[in-house]
């Protein structure tokens, strides 16, 4: 994970989606074209079906983070080690089990959403 920022959403309408692992927010087309900057192992840019499996349109709030490692809000949301970009405060769905296993294989942390 470099420090190059993630793409900023090109619109803030109903086509926004959030990555189920890192909560990065971009449009469906942006995930389809360039994948997720924090989760390249999902290979969303190579398999368009993965965009649907790895992202959700159901999320709460958006925060923009320019310097994640220096932001108390980013650290509190546990996104302090991710690239600068727009993130959701919370997703309501869990990553499918096969993709949770992929995270484990890649030795990257996945924290399922908290049940309220």
VEXTOR-521141 format. One record per residue: residue in one letter; residue number from 1; x, y, z of N, C-alpha, C in turn. Coordinates in Angstrom, 3 decimals. Layout:
% residues N
<atom code="A" pos="NUM" n_c1="X" n_c2="Y" n_c3="Z" ca_c1="X" ca_c2="Y" ca_c3="Z" c_c1="X" c_c2="Y" c_c3="Z"/>
...
***
This chain:
% residues 116
<atom code="X" pos="1" n_c1="0.831" n_c2="-1.174" n_c3="0.000" ca_c1="0.000" ca_c2="0.000" ca_c3="0.000" c_c1="0.874" c_c2="1.235" c_c3="0.000"/>
<atom code="X" pos="2" n_c1="0.793" n_c2="2.001" n_c3="-1.064" ca_c1="1.578" ca_c2="3.217" ca_c3="-1.159" c_c1="0.832" c_c2="4.383" c_c3="-0.561"/>
<atom code="X" pos="3" n_c1="1.401" n_c2="5.571" n_c3="-0.755" ca_c1="0.736" ca_c2="6.754" ca_c3="-0.234" c_c1="0.025" c_c2="7.515" c_c3="-1.345"/>
<atom code="X" pos="4" n_c1="0.012" n_c2="6.965" n_c3="-2.571" ca_c1="-0.760" ca_c2="7.592" ca_c3="-3.626" c_c1="-2.223" c_c2="7.547" c_c3="-3.224"/>
<atom code="X" pos="5" n_c1="-2.934" n_c2="8.663" n_c3="-3.389" ca_c1="-4.330" ca_c2="8.672" ca_c3="-2.967" c_c1="-5.217" c_c2="7.813" c_c3="-3.856"/>
<atom code="X" pos="6" n_c1="-6.326" n_c2="7.388" n_c3="-3.299" ca_c1="-7.346" ca_c2="6.664" ca_c3="-4.054" c_c1="-8.086" c_c2="7.662" c_c3="-4.936"/>
<atom code="X" pos="7" n_c1="-8.770" n_c2="7.135" n_c3="-5.944" ca_c1="-9.611" ca_c2="7.995" ca_c3="-6.761" c_c1="-10.708" c_c2="8.589" c_c3="-5.887"/>
<atom code="X" pos="8" n_c1="-11.032" n_c2="9.847" n_c3="-6.155" ca_c1="-12.139" ca_c2="10.500" ca_c3="-5.470" c_c1="-13.393" c_c2="10.185" c_c3="-6.275"/>
<atom code="X" pos="9" n_c1="-14.517" n_c2="9.890" n_c3="-5.620" ca_c1="-15.735" ca_c2="9.594" ca_c3="-6.386" c_c1="-16.045" c_c2="10.704" c_c3="-7.395"/>
<atom code="X" pos="10" n_c1="-16.421" n_c2="10.312" n_c3="-8.603" ca_c1="-16.705" ca_c2="11.285" ca_c3="-9.654" c_c1="-18.118" c_c2="11.840" c_c3="-9.529"/>
<atom code="X" pos="11" n_c1="-18.959" n_c2="11.194" n_c3="-8.712" ca_c1="-20.281" ca_c2="11.737" ca_c3="-8.419" c_c1="-20.697" c_c2="11.209" c_c3="-7.063"/>
<atom code="X" pos="12" n_c1="-21.648" n_c2="11.873" n_c3="-6.458" ca_c1="-22.088" ca_c2="11.452" ca_c3="-5.129" c_c1="-23.554" c_c2="11.044" c_c3="-5.155"/>
<atom code="X" pos="13" n_c1="-23.929" n_c2="10.293" n_c3="-6.191" ca_c1="-25.307" ca_c2="9.828" ca_c3="-6.323" c_c1="-25.458" c_c2="8.400" c_c3="-5.850"/>
<atom code="X" pos="14" n_c1="-26.476" n_c2="7.744" n_c3="-6.356" ca_c1="-26.808" ca_c2="6.380" ca_c3="-5.919" c_c1="-25.842" c_c2="5.336" c_c3="-6.466"/>
<atom code="X" pos="15" n_c1="-24.924" n_c2="5.712" n_c3="-7.369" ca_c1="-23.984" ca_c2="4.725" ca_c3="-7.910" c_c1="-22.744" c_c2="4.541" c_c3="-7.028"/>
<atom code="X" pos="16" n_c1="-22.687" n_c2="5.226" n_c3="-5.892" ca_c1="-21.564" ca_c2="5.051" ca_c3="-4.974" c_c1="-21.612" c_c2="3.687" c_c3="-4.312"/>
<atom code="X" pos="17" n_c1="-20.419" n_c2="3.121" n_c3="-4.128" ca_c1="-20.292" ca_c2="1.831" ca_c3="-3.447" c_c1="-19.113" c_c2="1.928" c_c3="-2.483"/>
<atom code="X" pos="18" n_c1="-19.125" n_c2="1.084" n_c3="-1.457" ca_c1="-18.034" ca_c2="1.044" ca_c3="-0.485" c_c1="-17.436" c_c2="-0.358" c_c3="-0.476"/>
<atom code="X" pos="19" n_c1="-16.103" n_c2="-0.435" n_c3="-0.435" ca_c1="-15.415" ca_c2="-1.722" ca_c3="-0.323" c_c1="-15.786" c_c2="-2.346" c_c3="1.021"/>
<atom code="X" pos="20" n_c1="-16.151" n_c2="-3.618" n_c3="0.999" ca_c1="-16.564" ca_c2="-4.296" ca_c3="2.228" c_c1="-15.398" c_c2="-4.582" c_c3="3.168"/>
<atom code="X" pos="21" n_c1="-14.163" n_c2="-4.537" n_c3="2.673" ca_c1="-13.019" ca_c2="-4.748" ca_c3="3.561" c_c1="-12.522" c_c2="-3.434" c_c3="4.138"/>
<atom code="X" pos="22" n_c1="-12.154" n_c2="-2.475" n_c3="3.272" ca_c1="-11.499" ca_c2="-1.263" ca_c3="3.774" c_c1="-12.429" c_c2="-0.053" c_c3="3.869"/>
<atom code="X" pos="23" n_c1="-13.639" n_c2="-0.156" n_c3="3.309" ca_c1="-14.662" ca_c2="0.890" ca_c3="3.346" c_c1="-14.346" c_c2="2.086" c_c3="2.441"/>
<atom code="X" pos="24" n_c1="-13.429" n_c2="1.927" n_c3="1.483" ca_c1="-13.163" ca_c2="2.974" ca_c3="0.505" c_c1="-14.417" c_c2="3.197" c_c3="-0.327"/>
<atom code="X" pos="25" n_c1="-14.746" n_c2="4.459" n_c3="-0.594" ca_c1="-15.944" ca_c2="4.798" ca_c3="-1.361" c_c1="-15.547" c_c2="5.341" c_c3="-2.736"/>
<atom code="X" pos="26" n_c1="-16.100" n_c2="4.712" n_c3="-3.772" ca_c1="-15.932" ca_c2="5.171" ca_c3="-5.153" c_c1="-17.206" c_c2="4.787" c_c3="-5.908"/>
<atom code="X" pos="27" n_c1="-17.301" n_c2="5.196" n_c3="-7.160" ca_c1="-18.450" ca_c2="4.768" ca_c3="-7.959" c_c1="-18.216" c_c2="3.336" c_c3="-8.448"/>
<atom code="X" pos="28" n_c1="-19.297" n_c2="2.690" n_c3="-8.844" ca_c1="-19.203" ca_c2="1.336" ca_c3="-9.403" c_c1="-18.206" c_c2="1.317" c_c3="-10.564"/>
<atom code="X" pos="29" n_c1="-18.322" n_c2="2.304" n_c3="-11.470" ca_c1="-17.431" ca_c2="2.350" ca_c3="-12.636" c_c1="-15.967" c_c2="2.502" c_c3="-12.227"/>
<atom code="X" pos="30" n_c1="-15.697" n_c2="3.290" n_c3="-11.190" ca_c1="-14.310" ca_c2="3.463" ca_c3="-10.742" c_c1="-13.748" c_c2="2.158" c_c3="-10.176"/>
<atom code="X" pos="31" n_c1="-14.543" n_c2="1.432" n_c3="-9.395" ca_c1="-14.077" ca_c2="0.130" ca_c3="-8.901" c_c1="-13.846" c_c2="-0.820" c_c3="-10.076"/>
<atom code="X" pos="32" n_c1="-14.751" n_c2="-0.780" n_c3="-11.060" ca_c1="-14.637" ca_c2="-1.673" ca_c3="-12.220" c_c1="-13.384" c_c2="-1.349" c_c3="-13.034"/>
<atom code="X" pos="33" n_c1="-13.057" n_c2="-0.071" n_c3="-13.163" ca_c1="-11.914" ca_c2="0.342" ca_c3="-13.989" c_c1="-10.576" c_c2="0.196" c_c3="-13.274"/>
<atom code="X" pos="34" n_c1="-10.527" n_c2="0.506" n_c3="-11.976" ca_c1="-9.217" ca_c2="0.507" ca_c3="-11.305" c_c1="-9.170" c_c2="-0.292" c_c3="-10.015"/>
<atom code="X" pos="35" n_c1="-10.252" n_c2="-0.983" n_c3="-9.662" ca_c1="-10.225" ca_c2="-1.786" ca_c3="-8.447" c_c1="-10.174" c_c2="-0.946" c_c3="-7.194"/>
<atom code="X" pos="36" n_c1="-9.765" n_c2="-1.566" n_c3="-6.111" ca_c1="-9.638" ca_c2="-0.884" ca_c3="-4.820" c_c1="-8.160" c_c2="-0.678" c_c3="-4.519"/>
<atom code="X" pos="37" n_c1="-7.791" n_c2="0.557" n_c3="-4.250" ca_c1="-6.384" ca_c2="0.869" ca_c3="-3.991" c_c1="-5.842" c_c2="0.191" c_c3="-2.739"/>
<atom code="X" pos="38" n_c1="-6.694" n_c2="-0.103" n_c3="-1.769" ca_c1="-6.256" ca_c2="-0.784" ca_c3="-0.543" c_c1="-6.309" c_c2="-2.297" c_c3="-0.649"/>
<atom code="X" pos="39" n_c1="-7.102" n_c2="-2.804" n_c3="-1.575" ca_c1="-7.345" ca_c2="-4.248" ca_c3="-1.668" c_c1="-7.116" c_c2="-4.753" c_c3="-3.099"/>
<atom code="X" pos="40" n_c1="-5.903" n_c2="-4.577" n_c3="-3.655" ca_c1="-5.664" ca_c2="-4.979" ca_c3="-5.042" c_c1="-5.837" c_c2="-6.482" c_c3="-5.274"/>
<atom code="X" pos="41" n_c1="-5.695" n_c2="-7.282" n_c3="-4.209" ca_c1="-5.825" ca_c2="-8.739" ca_c3="-4.326" c_c1="-7.251" c_c2="-9.166" c_c3="-4.660"/>
<atom code="X" pos="42" n_c1="-8.245" n_c2="-8.276" n_c3="-4.512" ca_c1="-9.610" ca_c2="-8.609" ca_c3="-4.939" c_c1="-9.736" c_c2="-8.594" c_c3="-6.461"/>
<atom code="X" pos="43" n_c1="-8.786" n_c2="-7.926" n_c3="-7.139" ca_c1="-8.754" ca_c2="-7.886" ca_c3="-8.612" c_c1="-10.098" c_c2="-7.484" c_c3="-9.232"/>
<atom code="X" pos="44" n_c1="-10.735" n_c2="-6.461" n_c3="-8.640" ca_c1="-12.022" ca_c2="-5.989" ca_c3="-9.154" c_c1="-11.909" c_c2="-5.445" c_c3="-10.571"/>
<atom code="X" pos="45" n_c1="-10.736" n_c2="-4.920" n_c3="-10.912" ca_c1="-10.539" ca_c2="-4.354" ca_c3="-12.250" c_c1="-10.405" c_c2="-5.449" c_c3="-13.312"/>
<atom code="X" pos="46" n_c1="-10.156" n_c2="-6.686" n_c3="-12.882" ca_c1="-10.033" ca_c2="-7.798" ca_c3="-13.835" c_c1="-11.318" c_c2="-8.611" c_c3="-13.933"/>
<atom code="X" pos="47" n_c1="-12.150" n_c2="-8.570" n_c3="-12.902" ca_c1="-13.377" ca_c2="-9.370" ca_c3="-12.869" c_c1="-14.519" c_c2="-8.496" c_c3="-12.354"/>
<atom code="X" pos="48" n_c1="-15.364" n_c2="-8.033" n_c3="-13.278" ca_c1="-16.426" ca_c2="-7.097" ca_c3="-12.909" c_c1="-17.421" c_c2="-7.664" c_c3="-11.907"/>
<atom code="X" pos="49" n_c1="-17.587" n_c2="-8.990" n_c3="-11.880" ca_c1="-18.475" ca_c2="-9.604" ca_c3="-10.884" c_c1="-17.942" c_c2="-9.376" c_c3="-9.470"/>
<atom code="X" pos="50" n_c1="-16.633" n_c2="-9.276" n_c3="-9.365" ca_c1="-16.013" ca_c2="-9.046" ca_c3="-8.060" c_c1="-16.445" c_c2="-7.710" c_c3="-7.459"/>
<atom code="X" pos="51" n_c1="-16.696" n_c2="-6.709" n_c3="-8.319" ca_c1="-17.127" ca_c2="-5.399" ca_c3="-7.805" c_c1="-18.403" c_c2="-5.571" c_c3="-6.989"/>
<atom code="X" pos="52" n_c1="-19.335" n_c2="-6.354" n_c3="-7.508" ca_c1="-20.598" ca_c2="-6.595" ca_c3="-6.809" c_c1="-20.357" c_c2="-7.385" c_c3="-5.518"/>
<atom code="X" pos="53" n_c1="-19.449" n_c2="-8.369" n_c3="-5.562" ca_c1="-19.172" ca_c2="-9.206" ca_c3="-4.393" c_c1="-18.397" c_c2="-8.463" c_c3="-3.300"/>
<atom code="X" pos="54" n_c1="-17.512" n_c2="-7.544" n_c3="-3.702" ca_c1="-16.593" ca_c2="-6.903" ca_c3="-2.754" c_c1="-17.056" c_c2="-5.534" c_c3="-2.271"/>
<atom code="X" pos="55" n_c1="-18.104" n_c2="-4.994" n_c3="-2.880" ca_c1="-18.563" ca_c2="-3.656" ca_c3="-2.503" c_c1="-20.059" c_c2="-3.676" c_c3="-2.216"/>
<atom code="X" pos="56" n_c1="-20.535" n_c2="-2.608" n_c3="-1.590" ca_c1="-21.956" ca_c2="-2.492" ca_c3="-1.278" c_c1="-22.420" c_c2="-1.050" c_c3="-1.472"/>
<atom code="X" pos="57" n_c1="-23.668" n_c2="-0.876" n_c3="-1.916" ca_c1="-24.222" ca_c2="0.474" ca_c3="-1.973" c_c1="-24.822" c_c2="0.883" c_c3="-0.625"/>
<atom code="X" pos="58" n_c1="-24.850" n_c2="-0.050" n_c3="0.338" ca_c1="-25.463" ca_c2="0.198" ca_c3="1.649" c_c1="-24.408" c_c2="0.556" c_c3="2.680"/>
<atom code="X" pos="59" n_c1="-24.247" n_c2="1.853" n_c3="2.896" ca_c1="-23.277" ca_c2="2.311" ca_c3="3.889" c_c1="-23.761" c_c2="3.604" c_c3="4.518"/>
<atom code="X" pos="60" n_c1="-23.106" n_c2="3.987" n_c3="5.604" ca_c1="-23.518" ca_c2="5.155" ca_c3="6.378" c_c1="-22.403" c_c2="6.184" c_c3="6.423"/>
<atom code="X" pos="61" n_c1="-22.672" n_c2="7.386" n_c3="5.906" ca_c1="-21.747" ca_c2="8.504" ca_c3="6.020" c_c1="-20.497" c_c2="8.372" c_c3="5.183"/>
<atom code="X" pos="62" n_c1="-19.850" n_c2="9.500" n_c3="4.936" ca_c1="-18.584" ca_c2="9.531" ca_c3="4.186" c_c1="-17.633" c_c2="10.484" c_c3="4.890"/>
<atom code="X" pos="63" n_c1="-16.383" n_c2="10.080" n_c3="4.983" ca_c1="-15.319" ca_c2="10.927" ca_c3="5.515" c_c1="-14.210" c_c2="10.973" c_c3="4.463"/>
<atom code="X" pos="64" n_c1="-13.660" n_c2="12.157" n_c3="4.238" ca_c1="-12.501" ca_c2="12.284" ca_c3="3.347" c_c1="-11.260" c_c2="12.384" c_c3="4.209"/>
<atom code="X" pos="65" n_c1="-10.242" n_c2="11.587" n_c3="3.867" ca_c1="-9.021" ca_c2="11.545" ca_c3="4.667" c_c1="-7.832" c_c2="11.855" c_c3="3.773"/>
<atom code="X" pos="66" n_c1="-7.090" n_c2="12.922" n_c3="4.127" ca_c1="-5.937" ca_c2="13.317" ca_c3="3.311" c_c1="-4.634" c_c2="12.731" c_c3="3.840"/>
<atom code="X" pos="67" n_c1="-4.507" n_c2="12.645" n_c3="5.163" ca_c1="-3.314" ca_c2="12.060" ca_c3="5.772" c_c1="-3.762" c_c2="11.037" c_c3="6.815"/>
<atom code="X" pos="68" n_c1="-4.109" n_c2="9.822" n_c3="6.348" ca_c1="-4.684" ca_c2="8.823" ca_c3="7.263" c_c1="-3.849" c_c2="8.551" c_c3="8.509"/>
<atom code="X" pos="69" n_c1="-2.539" n_c2="8.512" n_c3="8.368" ca_c1="-1.699" ca_c2="8.164" ca_c3="9.524" c_c1="-1.676" c_c2="9.276" c_c3="10.574"/>
<atom code="X" pos="70" n_c1="-2.028" n_c2="10.500" n_c3="10.189" ca_c1="-2.011" ca_c2="11.625" ca_c3="11.132" c_c1="-3.402" c_c2="12.018" c_c3="11.607"/>
<atom code="X" pos="71" n_c1="-4.431" n_c2="11.363" n_c3="11.084" ca_c1="-5.812" ca_c2="11.735" ca_c3="11.403" c_c1="-6.347" c_c2="10.909" c_c3="12.563"/>
<atom code="X" pos="72" n_c1="-6.777" n_c2="11.564" n_c3="13.632" ca_c1="-7.353" ca_c2="10.813" ca_c3="14.749" c_c1="-8.631" c_c2="10.112" c_c3="14.307"/>
<atom code="X" pos="73" n_c1="-9.401" n_c2="10.757" n_c3="13.430" ca_c1="-10.646" ca_c2="10.143" ca_c3="12.954" c_c1="-10.339" c_c2="8.882" c_c3="12.147"/>
<atom code="X" pos="74" n_c1="-9.314" n_c2="8.929" n_c3="11.300" ca_c1="-8.937" ca_c2="7.754" ca_c3="10.514" c_c1="-8.464" c_c2="6.630" c_c3="11.428"/>
<atom code="X" pos="75" n_c1="-7.679" n_c2="6.972" n_c3="12.443" ca_c1="-7.219" ca_c2="5.939" ca_c3="13.380" c_c1="-8.406" c_c2="5.352" c_c3="14.148"/>
<atom code="X" pos="76" n_c1="-9.340" n_c2="6.210" n_c3="14.558" ca_c1="-10.514" ca_c2="5.758" ca_c3="15.294" c_c1="-11.360" c_c2="4.820" c_c3="14.431"/>
<atom code="X" pos="77" n_c1="-11.453" n_c2="5.119" n_c3="13.129" ca_c1="-12.208" ca_c2="4.274" ca_c3="12.195" c_c1="-11.390" c_c2="3.079" c_c3="11.703"/>
<atom code="X" pos="78" n_c1="-10.159" n_c2="2.971" n_c3="12.163" ca_c1="-9.231" ca_c2="1.903" ca_c3="11.767" c_c1="-8.921" c_c2="1.928" c_c3="10.269"/>
<atom code="X" pos="79" n_c1="-8.782" n_c2="3.141" n_c3="9.724" ca_c1="-8.381" ca_c2="3.273" ca_c3="8.319" c_c1="-7.074" c_c2="4.067" c_c3="8.221"/>
<atom code="X" pos="80" n_c1="-6.360" n_c2="4.202" n_c3="9.339" ca_c1="-5.143" ca_c2="4.988" ca_c3="9.391" c_c1="-3.996" c_c2="4.464" c_c3="8.536"/>
<atom code="X" pos="81" n_c1="-4.039" n_c2="3.185" n_c3="8.171" ca_c1="-2.964" ca_c2="2.617" ca_c3="7.352" c_c1="-3.346" c_c2="2.539" c_c3="5.874"/>
<atom code="X" pos="82" n_c1="-4.548" n_c2="3.004" n_c3="5.524" ca_c1="-4.996" ca_c2="2.960" ca_c3="4.138" c_c1="-4.592" c_c2="4.216" c_c3="3.380"/>
<atom code="X" pos="83" n_c1="-4.783" n_c2="4.207" n_c3="2.069" ca_c1="-4.407" ca_c2="5.346" ca_c3="1.235" c_c1="-5.379" c_c2="6.501" c_c3="1.469"/>
<atom code="X" pos="84" n_c1="-4.930" n_c2="7.749" n_c3="1.228" ca_c1="-5.856" ca_c2="8.882" ca_c3="1.322" c_c1="-7.031" c_c2="8.681" c_c3="0.366"/>
<atom code="X" pos="85" n_c1="-8.206" n_c2="9.112" n_c3="0.766" ca_c1="-9.384" ca_c2="8.967" ca_c3="-0.085" c_c1="-10.661" c_c2="9.208" c_c3="0.693"/>
<atom code="X" pos="86" n_c1="-11.785" n_c2="8.802" n_c3="0.115" ca_c1="-13.095" ca_c2="8.918" ca_c3="0.757" c_c1="-13.494" c_c2="7.549" c_c3="1.296"/>
<atom code="X" pos="87" n_c1="-13.933" n_c2="7.536" n_c3="2.537" ca_c1="-14.303" ca_c2="6.293" ca_c3="3.206" c_c1="-15.674" c_c2="6.442" c_c3="3.855"/>
<atom code="X" pos="88" n_c1="-16.358" n_c2="5.316" n_c3="4.008" ca_c1="-17.614" ca_c2="5.333" ca_c3="4.735" c_c1="-17.338" c_c2="5.108" c_c3="6.219"/>
<atom code="X" pos="89" n_c1="-18.249" n_c2="5.581" n_c3="7.034" ca_c1="-18.125" ca_c2="5.365" ca_c3="8.473" c_c1="-18.481" c_c2="3.936" c_c3="8.838"/>
<atom code="X" pos="90" n_c1="-19.434" n_c2="3.341" n_c3="8.101" ca_c1="-19.858" ca_c2="1.969" ca_c3="8.420" c_c1="-20.538" c_c2="1.319" c_c3="7.223"/>
<atom code="X" pos="91" n_c1="-20.261" n_c2="0.033" n_c3="7.039" ca_c1="-20.997" ca_c2="-0.774" ca_c3="6.065" c_c1="-21.886" c_c2="-1.728" c_c3="6.860"/>
<atom code="X" pos="92" n_c1="-22.979" n_c2="-2.156" n_c3="6.240" ca_c1="-23.926" ca_c2="-3.004" ca_c3="6.967" c_c1="-23.858" c_c2="-4.465" c_c3="6.544"/>
<atom code="X" pos="93" n_c1="-23.024" n_c2="-4.784" n_c3="5.561" ca_c1="-22.927" ca_c2="-6.160" ca_c3="5.074" c_c1="-21.535" c_c2="-6.717" c_c3="5.333"/>
<atom code="X" pos="94" n_c1="-21.456" n_c2="-8.029" n_c3="5.442" ca_c1="-20.159" ca_c2="-8.696" ca_c3="5.606" c_c1="-19.628" c_c2="-9.123" c_c3="4.240"/>
<atom code="X" pos="95" n_c1="-18.335" n_c2="-9.248" n_c3="4.154" ca_c1="-17.683" ca_c2="-9.770" ca_c3="2.958" c_c1="-18.057" c_c2="-11.247" c_c3="2.817"/>
<atom code="X" pos="96" n_c1="-18.353" n_c2="-11.726" n_c3="1.591" ca_c1="-18.664" ca_c2="-13.156" ca_c3="1.424" c_c1="-17.527" c_c2="-14.026" c_c3="1.973"/>
<atom code="X" pos="97" n_c1="-17.887" n_c2="-15.208" n_c3="2.453" ca_c1="-16.913" ca_c2="-16.071" ca_c3="3.140" c_c1="-15.693" c_c2="-16.407" c_c3="2.287"/>
<atom code="X" pos="98" n_c1="-15.889" n_c2="-16.658" n_c3="0.980" ca_c1="-14.742" ca_c2="-16.999" ca_c3="0.131" c_c1="-13.765" c_c2="-15.824" c_c3="0.047"/>
<atom code="X" pos="99" n_c1="-14.287" n_c2="-14.596" n_c3="0.092" ca_c1="-13.410" ca_c2="-13.424" ca_c3="0.043" c_c1="-12.789" c_c2="-13.144" c_c3="1.411"/>
<atom code="X" pos="100" n_c1="-13.481" n_c2="-13.519" n_c3="2.488" ca_c1="-12.859" ca_c2="-13.438" ca_c3="3.818" c_c1="-11.663" c_c2="-14.394" c_c3="3.870"/>
<atom code="X" pos="101" n_c1="-11.823" n_c2="-15.575" n_c3="3.264" ca_c1="-10.722" ca_c2="-16.543" ca_c3="3.210" c_c1="-9.563" c_c2="-16.001" c_c3="2.379"/>
<atom code="X" pos="102" n_c1="-9.873" n_c2="-15.273" n_c3="1.295" ca_c1="-8.832" ca_c2="-14.655" ca_c3="0.468" c_c1="-8.040" c_c2="-13.637" c_c3="1.296"/>
<atom code="X" pos="103" n_c1="-8.732" n_c2="-12.852" n_c3="2.115" ca_c1="-8.050" ca_c2="-11.896" ca_c3="2.994" c_c1="-7.078" c_c2="-12.634" c_c3="3.915"/>
<atom code="X" pos="104" n_c1="-7.538" n_c2="-13.756" n_c3="4.469" ca_c1="-6.692" ca_c2="-14.555" ca_c3="5.350" c_c1="-5.469" c_c2="-15.068" c_c3="4.587"/>
<atom code="X" pos="105" n_c1="-5.695" n_c2="-15.570" n_c3="3.370" ca_c1="-4.589" ca_c2="-16.063" ca_c3="2.539" c_c1="-3.584" c_c2="-14.961" c_c3="2.231"/>
<atom code="X" pos="106" n_c1="-4.087" n_c2="-13.728" n_c3="2.070" ca_c1="-3.220" ca_c2="-12.587" ca_c3="1.744" c_c1="-2.615" c_c2="-11.946" c_c3="2.999"/>
<atom code="X" pos="107" n_c1="-2.961" n_c2="-12.475" n_c3="4.168" ca_c1="-2.481" ca_c2="-11.960" ca_c3="5.456" c_c1="-2.880" c_c2="-10.500" c_c3="5.667"/>
<atom code="X" pos="108" n_c1="-4.111" n_c2="-10.164" n_c3="5.272" ca_c1="-4.636" ca_c2="-8.819" ca_c3="5.529" c_c1="-5.823" c_c2="-8.946" c_c3="6.473"/>
<atom code="X" pos="109" n_c1="-5.942" n_c2="-7.973" n_c3="7.354" ca_c1="-6.988" ca_c2="-8.013" ca_c3="8.357" c_c1="-8.346" c_c2="-7.704" c_c3="7.729"/>
<atom code="X" pos="110" n_c1="-9.359" n_c2="-8.447" n_c3="8.157" ca_c1="-10.740" ca_c2="-8.143" ca_c3="7.789" c_c1="-11.567" c_c2="-8.126" c_c3="9.064"/>
<atom code="X" pos="111" n_c1="-12.241" n_c2="-7.016" n_c3="9.303" ca_c1="-13.107" ca_c2="-6.905" ca_c3="10.469" c_c1="-14.546" c_c2="-6.806" c_c3="9.997"/>
<atom code="X" pos="112" n_c1="-15.361" n_c2="-7.829" n_c3="10.268" ca_c1="-16.765" ca_c2="-7.769" ca_c3="9.834" c_c1="-17.494" c_c2="-6.625" c_c3="10.511"/>
<atom code="X" pos="113" n_c1="-18.582" n_c2="-6.132" n_c3="9.877" ca_c1="-19.319" ca_c2="-5.022" ca_c3="10.501" c_c1="-19.907" c_c2="-5.449" c_c3="11.838"/>
<atom code="X" pos="114" n_c1="-19.994" n_c2="-4.493" n_c3="12.741" ca_c1="-20.555" ca_c2="-4.783" ca_c3="14.067" c_c1="-22.085" c_c2="-4.852" c_c3="13.965"/>
<atom code="X" pos="115" n_c1="-22.651" n_c2="-5.840" n_c3="14.601" ca_c1="-24.113" ca_c2="-5.971" ca_c3="14.635" c_c1="-24.667" c_c2="-4.980" c_c3="15.660"/>
<atom code="X" pos="116" n_c1="-25.672" n_c2="-4.272" n_c3="15.252" ca_c1="-26.253" ca_c2="-3.276" ca_c3="16.175" c_c1="-27.558" c_c2="-3.800" c_c3="16.736"/>
***
